[in-house]
Amino acid sequence: MPEIIIIGAGVIGTSIAYHLGKCGCRDVLVLEKDCIGSGSTERCPGGIRQQFATEINIGLSMESVRFFEHFAEETGHPADFRQHGYLMLATSEDELDTFRRNVNRQREAGLKVDLISPREVMELVPGLAVADVLGATYCPTDGYADPYSVVSGFAAAARKLGVKIREEIEVTGIEFSGDRVAGVLTNRGRLEAPVVVVAAGPYAGIVGRMAGLAIPVRPSRRHLFITGPLADHPGASAIARGTLPMVVDFHNGFWFRREGQCLVFGMRNPDEPEGLAATVDWDFFADSLAPVACHRLPCLSDLGIMRGQAGLHADTPDCMAIMGEAPGIPGLYLACGFSGHGFMHSPAVGRIIADVILGRRVSPDMTPVSLERFRRRVEIKESAFI
């Protein structure tokens, strides 16, 4: 009988498993209804940034970046972490004021980040249209990693520490003994455990209802598209050379970065309905994303699209995670609702949830990300949400 069952073998679930194993826990079982990393993890763009508005998210990011910098040493597997920076563009005075406040908060936390001019933006990203850009923030230690490498590394390292991961096992219910968690029901039978962790990404709300718990996670679709090779088009030659930061147009959420000799880019759809559909909406691409993309980076109009894919965000009302023990349900722990930040925060989240389960002193203060915050008026919101 396992002591701890983790529901979900994405980057959050496998990071928690790894950190528990590192703390000496051997009776840990991770259950995945499909394959390791096959949910939101494999379809995310891999961005890792520290430029947030809230103290807790800045801290989670800074700790995670330090981990990613030594990922191979920690896990024995590469993460392909490329610290090419994040460049976030402001196109209104309100956004620029927000950036100034955020930079002050980030610097107070010890982050090296700069507020730069449109001219400096052009120097960083040749060919970028900046006529409507009023300023930007740039952090050179931000970047991106390969999601498959990261989740595979966490999973392999966890297994080496004695953790068991079972794929194609779907949790269908949560069992109790009195008010305490006693285990889970699955499509392969019943499994007993005094501790259950919900790391089910966009399915966290569904799993929560199995325990009679309302978890305010809104699943919705996000897209990314990959261009043909930059070298095939003379107009894109300037951005094909050297390093290129992850660029984010804060107003509309359009972003792009380089992937090998291609570009990968995407944008949020503010009208995307809640749901679990993960098919590509080519009408959204043609009608909404393409015009914005070609405005910000004109050379994109000359590049063909090799592939499009869609994945799922798991957003909360305040765009902040839900972490910690479920109120009133001893033995049930939550690590969900990361609002698109789960991949980049996964190292810190794994360490924190392991500490909470093991009864260790937890830092930082988890109050801003507890489920109980939704019982009162939410005081803090993550405004640096893309």
DOBAGU-551272 format. One record per residue: residue in one letter; x, y, z of N, C-alpha, C, O in turn. Coordinates in steps of 0.02 Angstrom, whole numbers, plus 50000, padded with zeros to 5 digits. Layout:
N
AXYZXYZXYZXYZ
...
***
This chain:
386
M500424994050000500005000050000500445006250000500875006950043
P500335010849952500735017049952500535021550010499965021250034
E500985025650032500835030650083500555037050051500155040650082
I500765038349989500565044549955500385042749883500765039449848
I499795044949861499585044249791499545051249761499235055749789
I499875052149704499845058449667499435057349604499585052849565
I498925061449594498495060849535498765065649482498685071749489
G499065062949430499325066949375500075066449369500445068049416
A500315064249310501035063649298501265068749248501665067249203
G501015074849255501295080449218501895083149255502165079849300
V502115089149237502725091849267502625093249342503105092749380
I502025095049363501905096349434501915089849474502255089249524
G501535084849451501515078549486502185075049490502355072349543
T502565075149436503215071849437503725075749478504165072749509
S503665082349480504115086349523503975084949596504445084149636
I503335084549615503165082849685503435075949702503725075049755
A503345071249656503595064449668504345064349677504605060949722
Y504695068049634505435068449640505645071349707506085068649740
H505325076749727505525079949790505345075749850505705075749900
L504795072049847504635067449901505155061849904505385059949958
G505325059149846505845053949844506505056449870506865052849904
K506675062649854507305065649877507305066349953507825066249985
C506705067149982506645067650055506635060850089506565060450150
G506695055550050506705048850079506055045050076506035039350099
C505535047950047504895044450040504945039349983505105041149927
R504815033149998504855027849947504175025149928504095022549873
D503675025849972503015023149959502575028449925502045030249950
V502805030749867502445035849829502235032849763502635029649728
L501605033849744501335031249682501015036949643500575040449669
V501235037849581500945042949537500495039349487500695034549455
L499885041849480499395038949433499265043849376499135049749388
E499305041349315499195045449256498695041949210498785036149192
K498175045549191497655042449150497875041249078497565037349042
D498405044649057498665043548990499395041648995499555036249021
C499855045948971500565044748976500905050449012500615055849018
I501495049349037501865054549073501925060749030502175060448973
G501705066449056501775072849022501325073748962501425078448924
S500815069448954500415069748893499855074948895499525076048845
G499755078148952499235083248957499485090148939499765091148884
S499395094948983499595101848970500345102548961500575106848923
T500735098448996501465099248995501745098748925502135103148905
E501565093648887501865092648822501645097848771501955098448717
R501125101748787500865106548739500995113748760500715118448731
C501405114648811501565121448833502185124048797502595119948774
P502275130548793502855133348756503505133148795504025134748767
G503495131148858504115130348896504405136648925504975136648947
G504025142148926504285148348952504425148149026504055145049065
I504965151549046505165151849117505345159149132505875161549111
R504905162649167505025169749181504955171249255504625167749292
Q505295176649275505275178949344504915185649349504855188449404
Q504685188249293504375194849291503625194149308503195193949264
F503485193949373502805193649398502655199749440503095203649456
A502015200449458501805206249498501755204749572501785209349613
T501665198349590501565196549660502205193749689502595190349656
E502295195149753502905192949788502975185249785503525182749774
I502425181649795502475174349797502675171549730503075166849726
N502395174149675502565171549609503285173449589503625169449556
I503505179349608504205181149595504665176249631505155173749602
G504505174749694504905170049733504905163049705505425159849701
L504315160549685504265153949655504685153549592505025148549579
S504665158849551505055158949489505805159049502506175155449470
M506015163349548506735163949561507025157349587507565155249567
E506655154149633506885147549657506905142449600507375138549595
S506395142549558506365137649503506905138849452507195134049426
V507065145149437507605146549390508265143749416508655140849378
R508395144649481509015141949510509035134249501509565131449488
F508455131049508508425123849499508545121949426508935117449411
F508205125549380508295124049309509015125049286509255121449241
E509355129749316510055130949298510495124949314511025124049284
H510285120849362510665114949382510245108649376510345103749412
F509775108649329509305103149322509665096449309509485091449339
A510155096449265510505090249249510885087549310510905081549321
E511185092049348511535089949409511055087049460511215082249495
E510455090049465509955087849514509635081249495509555076849537
T509465080549431509055074749410509435069649369509215063949362
G510005071749342510375067249297510135067549225510335063549183
H509695072449211509415073049143509425080449122509335084749165
P509545081949058509555088949036508855091849032508375088149021
A508805098449040508165101949033508155106148970507625108748950
D508735106948937508805111348879508565118448897508185121548859
F508785120848955508595127548978509035132748945509645132748953
R508715137148907509075142448871508875149248900508315151548891
Q509345152348934509215158748966509355164448917509855167948922
H508885165248871508935170448821508525176648840508495181448803
G508205176348898507845182148923507115182248902506895178548858
Y506745186448937506045188048921506005195448909506265199448948
L505675197448855505565204448837504815205648837504455202848795
M504575209848883503855211048889503705218248868503985223048895
L503265218948818503135225348786502525228848815502005225748826
A502585235348828502035239548851501825244148794502245247348763
T501165244448781500925248748726500425253948751500095257248710
S500375254848816499955260148844500285262848907500715259548936
E500085268848926500375271948986500195267949049500605267449095
D499595265149050499405261049108499845254949114500075253149169
E499985251649057500425245849058501125247749080501445244049118
L501365253449056502035255649074502085257249149502585255649181
D501565260249177501545261549249501555254949288501895254249338
T501165250049263501165243449295501855240249292502075237349341
F502185240849235502855238049228503335241349278503755237849308
R503285247849287503725251349334503635248649405504115247249440
R503005247749425502865245149492503135237949498503425236149549
N503015234049446503245227049448504005226649452504275222549490
V504345230749414505085230749414505345232549483505825229449507
N505035237449515505245239249583505175233349631505615231949671
R504605229849625504485224049669504975218449653505235215249698
Q505105217249589505575212049569506285213549592506635209149615
R506485219849586507155221749609507215221049684507745219149709
E506685222749721506695221849794506805214549813507095213049865
A506575210049769506665202849781507365200449760507535194649770
G507755204949729508435203149709508505201249636509025198749615
L507975202349596508005200549525508335206149485508195212049495
K508755204149439509065208949393508615209649332508575205249290
V508265215249329507785216549275507815223949258507925228149302
D507705225549196507765232549173507145234849136506815230949102
L506985241249145506475244549104506845247949047507275252149059
I506675246048985507065248448929506635252248879506015251848880
S506965255948834506625260248786506455256448722506725251048710
P506015259148680505875255948615506495255048572506555250148536
R506955259748576507575259048537507975252948561508245249148520
E508015252048626508365246148652508005239748635508315234448626
V507335240148630506945234248608507145232248538507245226348524
M507215237148494507405235748424508095232548420508225228248378
E508545234748464509215231848464509205224548486509605220548462
L508755222848532508695216048555508365211548503508555205748495
V507865214148469507475210148421507425213948355506945217748345
P507905213048310507875216348244507245214248206507055208348205
G506925219148175506335217548135505685218048173505155217348144
L505715219348239505105220048278504805226948266505165231948265
A504155227348257503815233748247503695236948316503375233948359
V503965242948326503935246048392503615252948391503665256648440
A503285254848336503005261548332502505262848388502435268548411
D502145257748411501655258548464501915256148532501535256048580
V502545254448536502835252048599503105258048638503495261948612
L502895258748701503115264248743503705262448786504075266748809
G503805256048798504355253648839504295246148848503815243048824
A504765243248883504755236048893505165234348955505565238348978
T505055228348980505495225749033505875219749005505625215948964
Y506485219149028506915213749003507295210749061507625214249100
C507255204149067507625200449118508045195149083507765190449055
P508705195849084509135191249045509175184149072509375179649036
T508975183149136509015176349164508365172349153508345166449171
D507855175549125507265171849104507435167749042507985168349015
G506975163649020507105159748959506575154448948505985155548961
Y506785148748923506315143248910506705136648909507305136448896
A506335131348923506625124648924506175119948884505635121848862
D506405113948874506025108948836505555105248884505805101548927
P504905105948877504435102648924504525095048927504495092248981
Y504615091848870504695084548871505315082448910505285077748949
S505865086048901506475084448937506385085349012506635081349052
V506025090649032505935092149103505505086849136505685084149188
V504915085349107504475080449139504785073549138504705069649186
S505135071849085505475065349081506035064949133506135059749164
G506385070549143506925070749193506665069849263506935066049302
F506125073449280505825072749346505585065549357505705062549410
A505245062749306504965056049313505515050749321505475046449365
A506045051249280506585046349284506955046849350507135041749380
A507075053049373507425054049437506995051549495507255048749543
A506335052649491505885050349544505895042649548505925039749602
R505865039449490505885032149489506535029449517506545024349552
K507075032949503507725030749529507735031149605508095027449638
L507325035649633507285036449706506775031749737506665031949797
G506455027549696505985022649723505255024149711504835020049729
V505105029849682504405031649667504145027249610504515025549564
K503505025349614503195021449561502725025949521502345029849550
I502755025449456502305029249412501935024249367502245020249332
R501265024449371500865019949331500445023849281500055028249301
E500525022249218500165025749164499535022049145499445016149162
E499085025649110498445022849086498015020349144497655015349137
I498055023749200497615022349257497255028849275497555033749296
E496605028749266496195034749278495855034349346495535029349362
V495925039649385495585040149449494855041849437494695046649402
T494405037849466493685038849457493325040849521492745042549519
G493675040449577493375042349640493895042949695494445040349689
I493705046349749494135047049808493755044149867493175045749878
E494085039949905493775036649962493985039750028494515042850033
F493545038950079493665041950144493575036750199493205031950192
S493905038050254493785034550317493615039950367494065043450392
G492975040750383492765046550421492845052750378492605052950322
D493195057750405493315063750365493995063750330494165068450295
R494375058450341495055057950312495045054350246494635049850234
V495515056250203495615052650141495875045650156496305044650200
A495615040750119495825033750130496095030550066496375025050069
G496025033850009496275030949947495885033349887495505038249891
V495965029849831495625031849769495335025649735495565020049745
L494815026949695494545021949650494805023349580494855029249561
T494975018249543495235019149475494895014349427494505009949448
N495045015149363494775010549313495105003649318494924999049282
R495605003049362495934996549373495814993949445496124989049465
G495374997149482495244994849549495385000049602495505005949587
R495354997949665495415002349723496135002349748496474997249749
L496365008349768497045009049796496995012949861496715018449863
E497255010149915497235013449980497855017849989498405016149968
A497745023550022498305028050041498025033450087497475035950075
P498395035250139498155040450185498275047550159498015052350188
V498655048150105498795054750076498675054450001498925049949967
V498295059249975498165059849903498305066949882498095071749916
V498665067749827498835074349801498495075349734498565071149689
V498135080849727497805082449664498265086949623498345092849637
A498585083949572499015087649526498775086349456499155084549411
A498115087249447497785085049385497685090649334497285089849288
G498035096149341498015101449291497305103849278496935105449324
P497095104049214496425106549197495865102049221495285104049220
Y496025095949243495525091349269495455091749345495095087749374
A495785096549376495775097049449495075098149476494895095549529
G494675102049441493985103249463493585096849464493185095749510
I493685092749413493325086349409493535081849467493115078749499
V494185081349479494445077249534494205080049601494025076149646
G494195086549609493965089549671493245087649687493085086349745
R492815087449636492125085749648492045078549673491565076949708
M492535074249657492515067449684492575067349760492365062749793
A492885072749786492965073349859492465078249889492535080149947
G491975080449849491485085249872491785092249881491545096149921
L492305093649842492675099849849492595104149787492685101649731
A492445110549795492395115149739493075118549729493285122749769
I493415116649676494065119649659493955124249598493795121749544
P494015130849607493855135449552494395135849498494755140849492
V494455130449461494925130149405494535130249340494095126049329
R494695134949297494355135549233494815132949178495305136249160
P494655127049149495075124649093494865127949028494275128649013
S495355130048989495205132948924495795131848878496365130648900
R495665132348814496165130748762496635136548749496445142348749
R497275134848738497785139548715498145136448656498255130348653
H498335140648608498645138248546499385140248542499595145148572
L499755136248505500415138348481500515135848410500245130648391
F500905139548372501035137948301501775138348288502135142348318
I502005134148243502715133748226502805135448152502465132548110
T503265140048137503385142148069503865137448033504155132948063
G503935138647968504465135347930505135138547947505165143347985
P505685135847920506355138347936506445145747918506245147947864
L506755149447964506875156547953507355157647895507285162647859
A507825153147886508335154047834508045153947764508365156247717
D507445151347758507125150847692506845157447668506635158047610
H506845162547712506535168947694507005174647712507135175747772
P507255178347663507735183747677507485188847728507885191647765
G506835190147729506565195147775506625193147848506575197347893
A506735186747860506795184347929507505183147950507635180748005
S507975184847906508675183147920508945186747982509375184048017
A508695192847996508955196648053508815193148119509235193248164
I508235190048126508075186748189508315179548189508255176048240
A508585177248134508855170348131509555169948160509805164548173
R509865175748169510545175948194510565177348269510145181048295
G511045174448303511135175748374510565173048417510185168748395
T510525175548479509995173348524509395177948519509455183748499
L508825175348537508205179148533507815178048598507705172248616
P507615183348633507235182348695506525180048679506295180448622
M506195177648730505475176548725505145183448727505245187148775
V504765185148676504455191748670503715191148685503375186748658
V503465195648727502755195448747502455202448737502705207348765
D501925202848698501535208948692501005208748747500505205248742
F501125212548800500725211748860499985213448849499555210448881
H499835218048804499145220248793498685214648770498125213948795
N498925210648723498495205448694498745198348708498405193548690
G499325197648739499585191048755499945187648698500125181848705
F500045191048642500435188048588501155187048610501445191548642
W501435181348595502125179748613502465175848558502135172548518
F503115176248556503485171948510504195170848537504445174848577
R504495165548514505195164048528505455159648472505075157148431
R506105158848471506395154448420506395147248445506485145948505
E506315142648400506365135548414506795132548358506545131148303
G507435131748373507905129548320507945134748266508095140548280
Q507815132948205507825137548149507135140148131507035143148078
C506655139048176505965141248165505745146048220506125147348267
L505155148548214504845152448267504235148748293503875145548255
V504125149148358503505146548388503155152548419503475156748452
F502495153048410502135158948435501415157048451501165151848431
G501085161448489500395160348507500095166648537500425171848541
M499455166048557499105171848587498485169248621498165164448597
R498295172248676497685170248710497075172648671497095177748637
N496545168948676495905170948647495445173148705495225168848743
P495305179548712494915181848769494195179148769493855179348821
D493975176748712493285174048706493265166448709492745163548696
E493835163348725493855156048727493395153348782493465155348840
P492915149048765492475146448817492825141348861493335138348842
E492555140348920492815135148964492685128248933492155127048905
G493175123848937493085117148909493735113448904494275116248918
L493695107148884494275102848882494465101048810494865096548798
A494185104648761494365103348691495075105548678495285110848701
A495455101448641496155103048627496295102448552496865100948532
T495785103648511495885103948439496075111048419495915115748454
V496415111648362496635118248339496055122048307495705119448263
D495965128248328495465132648299495795136948246496075142248261
W495775134648184496115138248130495765144848113496085149348085
D495125145448129494775151848118495065157148165495165162848145
F495195155248228495515159948275496195162048248496375167848253
F496565157248221497225158948194497155164048138497495169248138
A496715162748090496655167048031496355173848047496595178948023
D495845173948089495475180148101495775184548155495715190748152
S496095181548204496325185448262497085185348272497395190648277
L497375179348274498085178848290498535181348234498995185348246
A498405179248173498855180948117498925188448107499485190848099
P498385192348108498465199648099498895202848155499305207148141
V498785200648217499185203348273499915201348265500365205548275
A500035195048247500715192548240501095196248185501665198248194
C500765197248129501105200548072501205207948085501655211048057
H500775210948126500875217948145501505218648188501915223048176
R501575214248239502135214848285502795212548254503315215448268
L502765207348213503365204648181503215203548107503025198048087
P503305208748067503085208547996503365202647956503035200247910
C503955200247972504245194747934503835188347940503905183747899
L503405187947990502985181947997502525181047937502325175347922
S502355186447903501905185847846502225181947789501865179547745
D502895181347789503245177647737503405170447756503675166647716
L503255168647818503435162047842502825157347841502295159147866
G502915151547814502375146547815502295143547884502755143847925
I501715140747897501575137447961501645129947951501295126847911
M502115126947988502215119747983501705115848024501475110548004
R501525118648083501095114848128500765119348178501045124448199
G500165117548197499815120948252499605115748303499465110048286
Q499575117748366499335113248418498995117248472499115123148481
A498565113848509498205117048564498295113048627498315106848626
G498345116548682498375113448748497905117048795497535121448774
L497915115148858497435117848906497765121848961498255119648992
H497505127748972497665131749031497195129549087496645127149074
A497415130449149496985129149208496995135549250497415136249295
D496545140149236496555146749265496115147249327495605143849332
T496315151549373495925153049433495685160249430495935164149389
P495205162249471494935169049468495455174549479495385180049453
D495985173049518496495178049531497155176549495497665179649508
C497125171649449497715169749408498305167549452498885168449433
M498155164549509498665161949554498505154749571497925152549568
A499015150949589498955143749601498535142349663498395146649704
I498325136049668497995133349728498455127849755498555122749723
M498715128949815499205124349844499085123349919498885128049954
G499205117249942499165115850013498635110650028498325107949982
E498535109250093498035104250113497335107050104497205112850120
A496885102850078496195105050068495855106350135495905102150180
P495525112050143495215113650207494675108550225494225107150185
G494715105750285494215101150310494285094050285493865089850301
I494795092650245494895085850219495615083750233496035084350189
P495755081150293496435079050309496675073750259496315069050242
G497295074650237497595069850192497515071450119497835068150077
L497105076350101497025078350031497395084850019497265089950052
Y497865084749972498285090449957498175092749885498045088649841
L498225099249874498085102249809498705105549780499075109049815
A498815104349716499355107749679499085108749609499235104749564
C498705114049600498345114849536498185122249525498375126449565
G497835123749470497625130549455498195135349442498175141149463
F498705133049406499305137149399499245142649347499705146649339
S498695142849311498545148449266499105149649214499265155349198
G499375144149189499905144549139500605145049166501075145349127
H500685145049232501335145949263501605139449294502135139549326
G501255133849284501445127649317502125125049295502525122849336
F502255125249229502885122649205503475126549235503945123549260
M503435133149233503995137149255504085136849331504635137949356
H503555135449368503585135249441503665128149468503685127249529
S503695123249425503665116249447504215114249497504065110549544
P504845116549490505345114549540505165117049610505205113249658
A504975123349616504805126149682504175122949710504135121549770
V503685121849666503055118849689503175111749716502905109949768
G503585107949681503745101149704504055101249773503865097149816
R504515105749784504845106249850504345108349904504345105449958
I503925113249888503455115849938502935110549957502805109550016
I502635107249908502115102249923502415096449962502095093850008
A503025094449946503365089249985503445091450057503325087550103
D503655097650067503735100250135503065100450173503045098650232
V502525102550139501875102850172501655095850193501425094950249
I501715090950148501495084150163501895081250222501615077750264
L502535082650223502975079850275502975083750340503325082050387
G502565089150342502505092950404503105097250419503225098950477
R503485099050368504065103250379503875110650379503325112450358
R504325114650403504215121850400504195124050328504655122550289
V503675127550308503565129250238503715136650226503475140950263
S504095137850175504235144750153504185144750077504455140250044
P503845149650048503545155650078502875154250112502635148650112
D502585159550140501915159150169501415157050115501385160050062
M501025151750130500575148950080499875152050081499455150050041
T499755156750124499085159750129498835162450063498255161350046
P499245166050023498985168749960498775163549909498425165149861
V498995157249918498815152049869498405146349900498325141149869
S498145147449959497715142349990497025142549958496795147749935
L496685136849957496005136549930495535140949972495055143649945
E495685141750036495245145550080495185152850061494725156250082
R495655155350022495625162450004494985164149965494765169949966
F494695159249932494105160649892493465161049934492935162649909
R493535159650000492965160450045492875167750067492375169550097
R493365171750052493325178850068493495182850005493655179949952
R493465189250010493625193449952494365192849936494785193949980
V494525191149874495215190149855495575196949856495365201749824
E496125197149894496495203449903497055204349853497235210049835
I497355198849831497935199049787497765195749721497455190449720
K497965198749667497865195749601498515196349562498865201449566
E498675191149523499275191349481499105195049416498785192349371
S499325201349413499165205449354499635203949295499465205649238
A500205200949307500665199249253500485192449224500885187849222
F499855191949202499565185849175499555186449100499335191549073
I499775181249066499815181448992499315176648963499255175948902
***
